Amino acid sequence: EDLDDLQSTEIATRGHQFFFIFRTLYDLHHRRPLKIPPRPSNLTDIQGKLFTFIASKLLRFQMLKRVQKKDIFVASSMIAHLEHDEAEVAFGRDTLDELAPLVVDEAFSVADGEVMAILNKVEKPAMLGHWKFDPKRARLYATKELGLMADVELNGITVDEHKVCILEILRLLAGKCEKPFVDIPKETESMTVRVWEDVFDLLFKGSAVSVTTGETGLAASRKEREANEQAHGGVEAPVSSRKVDFLLLTSVEHQRKLLHIEIADYEHKGSLASDEDVAVQLRKSIRHNHAILSRLPVLDEIIFLDIKGYTAQVMRLRRHGSVFLCGTMADEIVLPATPAQLKQFLDGRSLSALFRLRDHVLQAAMKVQESILQPKRPPLLTRIITPPPAPRTPTFYTPTKHAK
């Protein structure tokens, strides 16, 4: 919400090309007479495919499944989600083959050599014979190494903070894996969120990035919903922010005020959530991060996690000309919950991906901070050297039910 102090709060809703799609979706929600939206004449190829996909569903919208409706909401936000069930029908195989490389980065999940150099030293002391991996011994090894590094630092010698972070994460996760396996299904969503929060607190310790959990409000969603309701719902009453599970913020002091700027949302579901609930959550995550990215023109993309239990799908949402692209970027990141999973975690892929994600977030945070702290140019100079802003498409959120 602090970002609103630096930006105009007006969202030019009527100016966007899917304005009448928004209007039709609101008409459907409020049981008003259905009017098929006119097709704008100046759509790009991908915009045209999104429009056709949406328009083909409107007459039977009420009969669609929950996930299918959310796919319409995503497409209405000018987002080409490359992996939804009807993506090949909507975009065509040739277009998908062309766009997929813009989202995928296979190197993101490759084990990093520095990470592996540390993890390789853990497996031997943690193995009991040839068949049992002992999480306690892994935790004790990490604790011992951290103690030795603390002694070095107390003697005035600088230690490798990257190595410290690796060992602290390993100690945390190994301790979690010491509990009996039978207790794992009993873990609630809030318990798994806490583990992810602890890991991210270690990743971003000492930085200008922080994590907020516990169904906090997403300010970016409130601005979008207010604009949509005013334009299409016929009301100007304030609306609330959408609640999110895991919000990443960057903090910057500006004109004696500490601003907290939203830079990514990672949604969570518990380990026992249904496939449908997880699919709906992903569509929610895409739109939340679209709302965030739309308010941060200095950023070209957001890499975010969509999490079920201890497994996270790595997603990339990026600007691409007149639309946004979204799809799976890399292999899943898995936090271990059992001794066997901890041993697998030592292959370094998930931990290396976490550090690459951290680097991406820190770079994004730095860009946001610099854009806020940059001195303002005189109006005439701004008009001369600043390119016009890219066309903006609001994020579509489920309309609010108003009392009659």
ABEGO torsion letter per residue (X at the ends): XAAAAABBABBBAAABAAAAAAAAAAAAAAGBBBBBBBBBAABBAAAAAAAAAAAAAAAAAAABBAAAAAAAAAAAAGBBBAABAAAAAAAEAAAAAAAAAAABBAAAABBBAAAAAAAAAAAAAABBEAABBBAAAAAAAAAAAAAAAAAAAAAGBBBBAAAAAAAAAAAAAAAAAABBAAAAAABBAAAAAAAAAAAAAAAABGBABBBBBGGBBBAAAAAAAAAAAAAAAGBABBBBBBBBABBBBBBBBBGGBBBBBBABBBBBBBAABBAAAAAAAAAAAAAAAAAAAAABAABABBBBBBBBEABBBBBBBBBBEABBBBBBABBBBBBBABAAAAAAAAAGAAAAAAAAAAAAAAAAAAAAAAAAABBBBBAAAAAAABBBBBBBBBBBBBBBBBBX
